Amino acid sequence: MRDASPQSAAETVHLKDYAPFGYLIDKVELVFRLDPEATRVTSRIAFRPDPAAKSRDFFLHGEKLKLIGARIDGQKAAPEMVKGGLRCTVPDAPFLWEAEVEIAPAQNTALDGLYMSNGMYCTQCEAEGFRKITYYPDRPDVMAPFSVRIEGTQPVLLSNGNPGRKGEGFAEWHDPWKKPAYLFALVAGDLVCHSDSFTTRSGRRVALGIWVRAGDLEKCGFAMDALKRAMAWDERVYGREYDLDVFNIVAVDDFNMGAMENKGLNIFNSSAVLASPETATDANYERIESIIAHEYFHNWTGNRITCRDWFQLCLKEGLTVFRDQQFSADERSAPVQRINDVLALRGRQFREDNGPLAHPVRPESFVEINNFYTATVYEKGAELIGMLRRLVGEDGYARALDLYFRRHDGQACTIEDWLKVFEDACDRDLGQFKLWYAQAGTPRLGVEEAWDGSTFTLTLTQKTPPTPGQAQKAPLVIPVATGLLAPDGSELVPTRILEMTEARQSFRFADLPVRPVASVLRGFSAPVILERRADPRQLRLLLAHDTDPFNRWEAGRLLARNSLLAMLRDGADPDAGYFAALNDLAGELELDPAFRALCLALPGQDDIAQALHDGGTVPDPVAIYRARRSFAEAMARALQPRLAALYEYSRPEGPYSPDAGAAGRRALAGAALGLLTLVDGGGRARRQYAAADNMTEQLGALSALVSIGEAEEELAQFYAQWKDDRLVLDKWFGLQVGLAGPETAVATARTLSEHPDFSWKTPNRFRAVIGGFAANPAGFHDPSGAGYGLVADWLIRLDPVNPQTTARMSTAFETWRRYDADRRAQMREALERMLATKGLSRDTTEMITRMLG
């Protein structure tokens, strides 16, 4: 059992202390005799000394295990039970280790290791859950083939690899590919299967299965289609073919993550699998497609090649996120995908980089590895892959990836291994680029312009602010994609990659006929904050004419943000020039409707708060909410004729389809409806709600009505219609707490937390209510402090049940130093109260300690 007290320095794990395990494993054989309260797990593991190892300490991890007995080469062993596992004297030669343990899956509410979800046995072993199943060297650099026998009364018994013998009450599985223990999986339950197959490019037939509870079978079709498209895409774009006879996915209601890439047996949160037009929104469909692809792509970037230790987590996650972003861009709209990727990066990772939880993409130390499944590792890690691709070019990237797969297949690797293949394949020194993995924080990229009548000079400066433990920062390699436009909007200079390597650097563009307008950081070519004093006229020109879709959208976002900041700081009126430019863009019929929908969206409340803070103004979340609402109403009035026309002709006709074209049209119609509802009293929204035959339009109309406080009847109808569908009911809960205004948000959250359907031990429902409220800035930051108290109370209650979810959700408090003295004091009190809770988990202790500094 983990120590629940605050951790000492001795318990911190450091990258510099890495040492390989002293033994290799030739095979692992496991037998499970399933029982909710007393599952017996027998392990037979063939060890042999590693001749390359400097030490041979035979230590096996184990937590919450009852050891029944252990043997070495058939003889009874006498292991020494130590904190975190056991030690044993073993032969200096190959030997067979056998152990039998007993565990209680029904008591495992933390949802890692082997646990139960509504009568179904399920596992989650990443990062360190396998040690709760049996004694084992539970570390990613220990790889072995696994054979598994499952004995139980459940009709479906699944594990990794290919199926073997099967009979009454048992099933056997064999995975021929070496894997670390974190990729082990087992599922046993009363499930039904949506079956299909995929034929690889070499002609092998792979049996595909999505396993769900009875009643969910009709919601699996889209996930299966997404899986087959991902398999074909990975063959076509990366040359990677699937390598087992079967590929199974299981949908589980109680799951801390979105999904898990276990070899051949992916386990998914049911919200990332199940979809039908009536119950899932377009956003749900997109998320399912992305997560299905992500977990499948891990088969090569994570499974066949894994990470040597958990400090290298970004090696598999950053690369696989980049690959799933590429897939989504190819399957849908590349510009829209890029904008959404950057919105997610700024909303989560920039916030992380700018506060007490900042850490490098490859951390140097940790107390609890579960706390480093962060936006920095995932999203910023993906941005580093994208920068590498820009620096070496598409051909160089393809050569490097081919070399990576050839050189490291079957290995556990490091960031150094990854960068070396690029250096070897592209004949390039990446020593400075490696700093991106070591330095925390978001670089600030300054821009200065000069014009002498024919030559335009861009001078770029870079500076990364101090972060916890890193006061000084060295200059980074930053690819700055830049183009130049003429004053009439025509393109003078197409996109060039300006490769910045110094703290200050100038780039010259000669022989130009007129002074240009610079379009800097096209496609968001590096994860930096652009600090540039752009004239509103230049931004309006970029919004109207930039050939780079990302920067066209960015110009509109900056105009809106600057206008909102002026309203908050100076009491200014909304920018009428921005409204006029936006009106013109919204009417460009040749533009992707999904892109236009994004252009109609305003910067988020947290975005505005951070901008105020960066500019030296203390943000008031309630004032931000009201200014943003006033701005949206003014925008709706200014664009009302255009919005009404967009709403009428954008909605697709005919049966619902989740394809990108139809989804984009619904997104544009939904954006128009949301704005129109602010000024038309909700008549359109009510009519759409009554007539909707799909969840996108039904929930969109309901959201619009909730936003103006006119949805009491529709909320009751929605609940009555969907109270028996757990995933739709999560939407009902989350919508109310997320859109509640500052006057009602705390009361709404408190009422819903007392609702009989608030099953707080289910992660999805807890995230919908408590997480949804914490993500409502004006409500969470209620001046009374009641929002902080409500969230802290629930996290204290959840922590002994589910430490991982508690620790992740505690980050709602990470920006506590940003606000006024009263709010700072209230948030600090909430954090200190949580930290003082007796028995607080290691996961949550580490997070709160870091936030408090």
N, C-alpha and C positions, 0 to 999 in steps of 0.2 A: 504494500500500500504506500502511495506516495506521501512524503512528508508534507504536511499542510502548513507548516510554519514558514515565515519569510526565509529566503534562501541566503546562505552564507556565500562568500566569494569562492570557497572551495567547491561548491556545487555548480559553479558556472563552467560551462564547456567552452573551450577555446579552440579555434582553428589551428593555432600553432602547436597544439598538443596532440594532433592527429598521429596515431600509430596504427598500422594494419593489425588485424586479428592474426593470431599465431597459427591458425589452422585453416585448412581448406576442407570443403565438404563435397564429397562425391555424389551423395544422394540423400534425400529426406523421404521417409515414409511415415505418414500420419494416419492414425485411426481415431475417428470420432464416434463415441457412443452417446447420442444426444439425449439430454434430459434437461428440463428448464432449470432445475435446482442443483443438479449433480451430473453435469456432462463429464465423461471421462475422455481424456485425450492421451493416446499412447504415441510416443515418437521413437523412431529408430533412425539414427543419423550416423552416417559413415564419415568420420573425421580422419584427416591425416595431417601431420605437421607440415607447415609451409616452410620450405627450406630458405625462402627469402626473408622470413620474419626475424626480427632481432630479439623478440621475446615471445614466450609461449605461455602466457597466463590464460589458463582455461577457465574463463568466466562466461557464464550464460545468463542473459537477462531473464528476469521473471518477476511478475507483480501479481498479487492477488491470486496466487496459485496454491492449491493444497497438494503437496508432493506425496504421492502414494508409494513410490519406490523408484530407484534408479539402478541401472546395471551398466557395467563396462565389459564388453566381450563376454556377456553371459554371467559375469560375476557381480555380486551385489556391491554397489558403490556406496561411499560414505561422503557425500558432498557437504561442504561447509556452507550453511545458509548465511548470506551477507546481504547488506542493504542493496536492493535493486536486483537480486538474483542469487546465484550460487557459484562457488568455486569447487574444483575437484582435482585431485591428483590423477593424471592420465598417462598412458604409455607414451614413450618417445618413438611411436610407430603408428601406422594406421590402426584405428580401433572403432568399434561400434558402440555408440552411446544409446541407451534405451531408458526412457523415463515414462512414468504414468502420472498424470495430474488430474485433479478434479476442479472444475470451475462452475459458477452459477450464472448462466446467461440471463436469466430472468431478473437478477439483482443488478445487472450492469446498466444503470441509467445514463452513464457517461457516453454510451454509444461508440466506444472503441474497444477493440478486441472482438470477442464473440458475444453478441447480445440478442435480445428478442424485440421484434416490432410487431405488435398485434398478432402474436402467435407464430410468427415466422422467425427462424434463426437467420442471423445475418452477421457479417464481419465488417470491420473497418480497421485496417492495420497500419495505414500511413498516418503519422510517421512512426510511432512506437507502440502500436497496438498488439503486435504479434506476441510480445512478452506477456500479455495477459491471457494467452492461449496455451503456451507451453514454454519450457525453458529452451532458450535458443540465443545465439549471437545475433541479436536484433539490431542490425546495422546494415546500411545499404550496400557496403562493399563486400558482404558475404553473400555469394550467389550460388545456387544449387538447383538441380532438377527436383521436382516434388512429385510424389505419388500419394494419393489420398483415398482412404476408404471411409465412407460415411454410413453409419448405421442409425436408423431412426424410423419412426412411424409415418413421417411426412411423405406424401406422394411424389414430391420433386426434391431431389438431392443433387446439388450442383457444386462444382469446384473448378479450379483452374485447369486449362489444358484440354486434352482430348478425352472423350468418355471411354471407359474400359468396361469391365464386367458389371452387370446390373441384375438384381434379383429382388425378391420380396424383402423389403426392409433394409436394403443396402445398395450403394452405388460406388463405383471406383473411378477415379480420374487420374490421368498422368499428364504432367506438363514436361515435355522433353527439353524445353529451353531453360537455361539457368536464370534464376531470378532471386532477388532479395526477399526477405520475409515480409516486407511492407506491401508486396504485391500479392500475397496470399489472399484467397477469398473462399468463402463457403456460404451457401444459402440453402436452407431447407424449409419447405412450407407447402401449403396448398395453393399452387399456382397454376395458371394456364399460360399457353405460349402462343404468341404471334410469330409464325414461322415463315421463313423465306430462304433464299440462297443467293450466293454471289460467286461468279466464276472469275477467277483471277486471270491476269493477262497470260500466265503460263498454262492456263487450262484447268487448274484445280478448282473443284467445287467446294465452297465453304458453306456449311449449314449455319444459318443465322436464326437467333431466337430472342424475342423480347418477352420476358416472363413477368406477369402481373397477376393481381388478384382477380377473381371472377367479377365481372362487371366493368372492368377497365379494358377489356380486350379490344373494343372498338376504338380506343383512343391511342393505338400504337402505330397506326399506318404511317403517319408523318415521320415519326422517329425512325422507323425502318427505312423509309425512303431516304432520309438524311444520312443514315449509316451507309447505304449502298453508294450514294453520291460521294461521300467522304472516302470510301475505299477506292473508288475509281479515280478520284482527284489525286490521292496520294500516289497511286501508280503513275498517273499522267505527269504530275508536276515534280514529284520527288523520286520517282522510280522505286517506291517502296511497296512491296507486295505482302499481303497477310500470310502468316506462317503456321497456322493451326487448321485443323479440320472443322472446328466450330468457333463461333463467336457469339457469346451470350450477354444479354443485358438484363438486369433485374431492377424493377422499380420498388423502392422502399419508402414508406411514409416517414419513418423516424431516422433521419440522416443529418449529420452535422454539416456536411459539405454539399456541393451541387452534384458531384459524382466522383467516382474513383476508377482508375484505369487498370485494375487488377488484370493480369494477363489472361485474356480469353474469357473473363467473367467480370464485365464492368458492372458495378453497383451504383445505381442512380437514385438521387432524391426523386420521388415520383413527380415533383413539379417540373423536372427536367426531361421527362419522357412523355407524359400523358397529355394529349391534346385532341380536341374536337372543335369544330367551328362554334358550337354552342357554349363551350366551357373555357376556351383558351383565346387570348387576344393575339393580335399579330406580333406583339412583343414577346409573348410566350413562345410562339412558333419560332421566331428568330433565335431566342435563347436556347430552345431545344436543339435546333440545327447546329448552333455554335458549340454547345456542350457535347453533343454526340460526336461531332468532328474532333473536338479537343481530346476527348478520352480515347477515341480510336487512334488518333495520330500519336498518342503516347506509346503505342505498340512499338514504335521504333525510337522515338525521342523520349525515353523514360524507362521503357521495359528492356528492349534489346540492348540499348545503351543507357545505363542509369547513372546516378551521381555517386561519387566515391563516399561522400559524407554529407550530412544535412546542410553544411555551409555552402555546398554546391547546388542547393535546391533550384536556383534560377537556371541552372544548366538545362534541366528538363522542363521546368515550367515556363520560363521566358521564351525558350525556343518553341514550345508547343503552343503557347498563346499566340506567338507570331504566326505560326502555321495555321491556326484556326482563324485568325484574322484574314490571312490571305485567302483561305477557302471561302469565308463569308463575302469578301470583296469580289471574288470571282462568281459566286453564286447569286449575288444581289447587286448592289451598287457600290463600286469602289470609293467614290467620293463620300457617300453617306456613311459607309463603314468607317472611313478614316475619321470623319467628324465624330461619330459615336465613340470610337476608340479614344480620341483625345478628350472628349467630355468625361469619359470614365476615368482617364488618367488624371485630369485636373481635379475632378471631384473627389477622388480617393487618394491618389498617390501624391499629388502636390500638397494636399493637406497633411499627409503623413510626413512628407519631407520638411514641412515648415513648422513642425512641432516637436514635442518631447519624444515621440516615437520614431523619429528619423533614424534610419540605419542604412548602411550600404546595400547594394543589390546582393553582394556576397558579405554577410555579416562576419565579424571576427569572433563573436561569442554569443552564447545564449544560455538561458536557464531552462526554458521550456520551448522546444522546437515548434510545438503547435502554434506558438505566438508569432512565428515568422512566415506563416502562410499569408503574406501581406501583398498589398498593391505594389509595393516596391519590388518584391521578388517577381511577381507575375507581370504586372503592366509595364513597369519600368524595365524589367528584364526583357520584355518583348521589344520595347523601344530600342534597346541596345542591339538586338538582332537586326532591326530595321536600319539602324545607322550603319552597321557593318555592311549590309547589303548595298546601301547607297555609296559607301566608300570604295568598295571593290567592284561594284557593278553586278548586273544580273548574271553574266557569264562567270565571273569570279566566284560569286556566291554559289552557283551550281557546282562548280569544280570543288569548292571547299566542302560542301555538304556530301558530295559523292565520296571524297576522301575520308570525311568523318565517319561515314557508315562503313567503309572498307576497313579503316584502321582500327576502329574501336568497337565493332560489333561484339557483343558478349562481355563488355567491360564496364567497370564503374569508374567514371571519369571526373576530371576537374575542369575549372575554367581555363587553366593553363593548357590542358589538352585541346580544348575547343579553339582557343585562339591560335594554337600552333598549327592546326590544319589550315587556317586562313593564311597564316604567314607562309606555309609551305606551298599552298595551292596558288597564292596570289603574289608571292615574292614581295611581301610587305612587312615592315616592322610595326607591330601593334603594341609595343611597350607602353606608349602614352595612352592608347585607347583603353588599356587594361585599367586605368584609373577610374573609368566609369563604374567598374565593379567594386572598387575599394572606397570611393568617396561618397558620402551621403549628401543629401541636399540637392535642390534644383538650381542650376546655374541661371544667373540673370544675364541676358544678352542685350547689351546696349547698342544703339544704332545712331551714328552721326553721318550727315550728308554734306557734300561740297560739290559745287558746279562752277567751272571756269569758262563756260561758253561752248565747250565741245567735249570735255571729259567730266564724267560723273564719278565721284569717289565715295565709296561706302567705307566708313571706319567702324569696325565692330569691336566691342569690348566684352569680356566675360569676367564674371565674379560669382563665386558660390559662397553664400553666407555660412557662418559657423553653424555646426550642428553638434548635438551632444557627443562629447569625446573627440571631436574633430574641429579645432579652432582654425587651422590653416588649410587652405585648399590650393592645389596646383592647377594650372591651366589644363583644360581637357581638349581632346579632338572633337570639334563640333562641325558637322556638315550642314551648311546653311544654304538651302536651295533658294535661289533668288532669280527673279525676272524683272524686266523694266518695261513700263508702259508709257506711251506718249500721252500728252494731255487730252487727246481726243479718244483715248481708250484703246488704241491699237497697240500691238505688242512690238516694242523696239528690240528687245533682247529676250530670247526664250530662256527657259530655266537653265541655270548653271549651278553646280555645286561649289560653293565657296568653302574651302576646307580650312577651318580656323584651328590653329594649334598654339597660339600665343594669347596672352592676356589682352593685348591690343593689336589689331591688325587691319590694314587698309587694302581695299580691292578697287581697281580702277577700270572704268568702262570708257574707252576712247572713241572719238569720231562719231559722236551722237549729234543729230540735227537739232534736237530740242532738249531742254531739261526734262528728265523722265520722272515718273513716279515709281518708286521701288516697291516691288512685291517681295517681301523678305520672309524667309522661313516657310516657303511653299510646301504644301503637304505636311506641315508640321514636321520638318525633316530632322528635328532633334528635340528631346524632352527638356526644353528650357522655357523660361519666362522672358518674353520679348519686351524690353523696356524702351519704348520709342514714342516720342511726342509726334503723333501723326495729326496733321491738320484735318478737320472734319471734311473739308472739300476733297482731300486726297482719299479719305476713307470712303466717301460716297462714290468717287470714281472707281475705286477698287471693287466696291459692292456692285456697281453697275457693269463693269467691264473686265475684271480680272479673269484671265484664262485658266487660272488655277482655282478649282472649285472650293478647296479648303480655305484659301485666303479670301475668296469672295464672301464666304460665310463668316469668316473671322472679322472682316471689315464691318459687317452688319452687327456682329456681337459687340465689337468695341464701341460702335456708335451708340448702341443701346446702353451698354455699361457706363460709358462716360456721361450720358444723359442722366441716368439714374444716380450716379455719384454727385452730379451737379445739383440734382433735386435734394439729395440728402445733406450735402454740405452747405449749399448756398440758397436753397429754396427756389431754384430755377424751375421753369416750365419744361415739359418734355420737348425733345428736339423735333420740331415739325419737319425739318429737312430730312431727318432719318425716316420719318413716316412716309414722306413723298417718295424717297428712294426705294423703300421697302414695298410700297404700293406698286411701283413699276416692276420690281423683280417678281413679286407674287403673280403678276399677270403674264410673265413670260411662259407661254404654253409649251415651248420646246424644252424647258427645264424639267428635270425629274421631279415629280410631285413630292417624293420623300425629301428631296433637298430643299424644296420650297417650304415644306413643313418645318424643317429644322431652322430655317431662316426666320420663321414667325415666332419661334420660341425665345423667351427672354432669358438672360443670365440668371442662374439660380441665386437663392438668398445667401447661401454660403459663399458663393463666388463674390457677391457684392460685399459681404462682411470682410473677406480676406483683402479685397482691394482697398476698402476703407482703412483697415489695419495697416496695410503696407504703406499707405499714404499718410500715416500718422494720426488718423481719426479713430476714436474708439467706436466700434460698431454697436448699434442698438438693434437687436433682431426684430423687435416689434415695429420700430420705425422703418426698417428695411422692408418688412412685409407690407406695410401700408403704402410706402412709396412705390413699390413694385406693383401693387394692386392699382394704384392711381395711374401709373404709367400704362399698364395693360388696358385700363378702361379708356384712356385717351387714345391709345393705339387702335382700339376697336372702333371708336367713333370716327377716327380719321380714315380708317380703311374699310368702313362698314360696307359700302357698295361692292368693293372688290371681294371682301370676305363672303358676302352673301352669294356672289356669283361662284366663287370657288367652292363653297359648300354645296351648291346645287349641282354643279357639273362634275365634281371630283369623285363623288361616291360611285364605285363600280356597280354595274348592273349584273344581274344573273346570280347563280349560286356562288356561295363564298369560296374563295381560293386563297391559300396563304402565300401565293407566289409574290415576288418582289413588286411587280407592277401593280397588282390589285392592292397590296398592303400599302404601297406608297400613296395611292389615291385615297385610301381610307385615312392615312396619316394626315394628308393635307386637309381633307374634309373635317377631320377631328380637331385639327389646330384651329381652323376657321370657326367651328362650332364653339370651342372653348372661349374664344374671344367674343364672338357674337353674344353668347349667353350673358356676358358681363353687362351688356347694354340693351338686350331685348327682353329681359325678364324671364327667360328660360323656355319660351314657347317652342322654339325649334327643338331644344333638347328633350322636352317632354314628348313631342311627337316622335322623335327618333327612338326614344326609350320604348315607347309603346309599340313601335313597328319593327324593332330590331330583331333579326333572325340570327345574329352572331354576337359573340361576347365582346368583340372589339367595339362594335357600335353601341351595344347595350351599356357596357362599362364606361365608354366615352361619354355617352349622354348622362349617365348617373354621376360621373365625375364633374361634369359641367354644372349640374344642379347642386351637388354638394358644395361646390366652390362658391355659390352665391347663397347658401343656406336655405335652399328651397327644395329639399329632397326627402322630407320626412316620409311621405307616402311611398315614393319609389324605393327608398331604403327598406321599408317594411315589405314591399312586394318582392324585392330582390331576395331578401332573406327567406321569405316563404317559398320562393321558387327553388333556391339553391342550398337550403340548410343541410341537405344530405350529401352534398358534394364538397368534400373537405378542401379541395384546392380552390374552388370558386369562393367558398366561405372565407378563406384567407384573404381574398381580394376585397370582400365586403368589410372585413375588419380593418385591413390596411388602408383602404380608401378613406374611411371616416377619420382615423387618427392622423393620416398624412395630410389631409386637406382642411382640417379644422382650423378656423381662425384663432388668433391669440386669445380672444375672449372666452372661447369654449374648449380649447384643445385639451387642457389638463382634465377638465370634467369629463370630456368624451373618452379620453384614455382610461380614466379611473372607472367609468361606467362599463366600458367594454372589457376591462380586466376582471370585472365581476360577472361577466356574462356566462351563462352555463356552458356555452360552446367554447369558451376560452380554455383549451386544454394546454396549460402552460408548460407541461413537460414535453410537448411535441415541438421540436425546433421551428418548424415552419409557422406554426400558430404564434409562438412566442415572438418570433421575428416580425410577424405581421402586425402585432399589437404594440409590444414594447419597443421593438426596433423601428416600426413605422412612426410611433410618437417621437422617439429620440431623433428621427430624421426630419421632424417638423421644427425648424429653428425657432419660429415665433412662439410655439407652444412649449418646447423643451426649455427655452430660455425665458420662461415666464418670470417677470421681475420678482415675484414672491418667493421663487425658489422651489415651488411645489413640483415643477416638472423634474428637477434634479432629484428631489426626494422620492418621487414615484419610481423613477428608473432605478435609483440605487436600492430601494426596497426590494424590487423584483430581482435585481441581480444578486443581492444577498440571498434571496430565497432559492434562486436557480443554481447557484454555485456548487453546493454539495451534490446536486443531481446531475448537472452537466457543466463541468468546468470549461470545456472548450468554447461552447456557445457564450457563456458568461464573459470569458476573457475577451472574445472578439467584440462583443457588444459594449464592453466597458469603454471602448474607444469613442463612444459618444461624448466623453468628457475631455478628449485630447486637446481641444482648443480652449481650455479653461482660462489660459493666461491672456487671451485675446480681448476679453470683455471688461466692463467697468468694475470698480472695486467691489460693489455689492455682489454682482454675479460671480466674480472670482472667488470671493469668500464663501459663497453658498456652494459652488462646485467643489472647492477644495474640502469643505466640510463633508460633502457627500463622499468624496474619494477617501478621505481619512476614516470616515465611518465604515466604509466597505473594508478598508485595509485592517481595521481593528477587529473585524469579525472573527470570532474564534473558529479555527479550523478552515480558514479561507484557503482555497486550492493554490497550488504552485502556479498554475496558469494565470489566474487572476491576480495573485500577489505580484508577479513579475510585471504585468501590464500596469497596474496602479502605481507601483513603485517607480517605474520609468516615467509615467505621466507626472507624478509629483516631483520627479527629479531628485 
